[in-house]
Amino acid sequence: MDVRAAGKTDRGTVRPVNEDALLVDKKINLFIVADGMGGHEAGDVASKMLIKEAKSFLKGKINNDIPAAEISMLLEEAIQNASQKIYTYSKNRESGRIMGTTAVLMAFADDRYFISWVGDSRAYLIRDGHMERLTRDHSYVQQLVDSGEISEKEARVHPRRNMVNRAAGVEQEIEVETVRGQSMVGDVFLLCTDGLTGLLEDWMIAAHFERCGRHKEGEPGSEPDVITDALIKDALEAGGDDNVTVVVVELL
């Protein structure tokens, strides 16, 4: 399958610096979004380090000749390796400021998709007009939702909704979660930071793919860069109180 993809990040209307980072690399079919934490010269450094280290670790390793389980392990190892590098770098800094970043990585091989993540950056699959969230937030409010203490609606306005309980670089060891599945021609994947999902509900995001989707069977819809621009525009118009990053990948 061929791939067309686009990514865009914006500082937002409030934050003084953009701590998000992204990677769109169609040559090695690797796509990443990361949302750093720790403030200027901490969070922005952490997210960029994760992108750099993960790409370096995975380059040349993902192909159709290796088992699916091994690809999943490689993605997890890429995040863990980057996390260790960030952790060590942070500990050696004079400021002593804690650095960390969320991350969601996606790769393709042998008509399958592979997604590994840590934190509350998300991945979605849009297929046959239906949008499905593929990742589960590693966050305080997600734990409350899972335990039945609050609803999804309440989670969106909870005062601690931005608190993640897993992030690369914060501790020496992290637990990475992975999903994989069969990919199909026409599939569209969305990777994004919480600067998007914190302001736009899933149905609002899905509406963009409905409007910009395929017009006829086998006929491509809007280019991914059109959708990324539209999503970021909506997030900014909804307040833009956080950095926002979007990557859209379509399989042709």
Stockholm file with secondary structure:
# STOCKHOLM 1.0

chainA/1-252         MDVRAAGKTDRGTVRPVNEDALLVDKKINLFIVADGMGGHEAGDVASKMLIKEAKSFLKGKINNDIPAAEISMLLEEAIQNASQKIYTYSKNRESGRIMGTTAVLMAFADDRYFISWVGDSRAYLIRDGHMERLTRDHSYVQQLVDSGEISEKEARVHPRRNMVNRAAGVEQEIEVETVRGQSMVGDVFLLCTDGLTGLLEDWMIAAHFERCGRHKEGEPGSEPDVITDALIKDALEAGGDDNVTVVVVELL
#=GR chainA/1-252 SS CCEEEEEEEECCSSCSSCCEEEEEETTTTEEEEEEEESSTTTHHHHHHHHHHHHHHHHTTTCCTTSCHHHHHHHHHHHHHHHHHHHHHHHHTSTTCCCCEEEEEEEEEETTEEEEEEESSCEEEEEETTEEEECCCCCBHHHHHHHTTSSCHHHHTTCTTTTCBSCCBTTSSCCCCEEEEEECCTTCEEEEECHHHHTTSCHHHHHHHHHHHSCSSTTCCCSCHHHHHHHHHHHHHHTTCCSCEEEEEEEEC
#=GC SS_cons         CCEEEEEEEECCSSCSSCCEEEEEETTTTEEEEEEEESSTTTHHHHHHHHHHHHHHHHTTTCCTTSCHHHHHHHHHHHHHHHHHHHHHHHHTSTTCCCCEEEEEEEEEETTEEEEEEESSCEEEEEETTEEEECCCCCBHHHHHHHTTSSCHHHHTTCTTTTCBSCCBTTSSCCCCEEEEEECCTTCEEEEECHHHHTTSCHHHHHHHHHHHSCSSTTCCCSCHHHHHHHHHHHHHHTTCCSCEEEEEEEEC
//
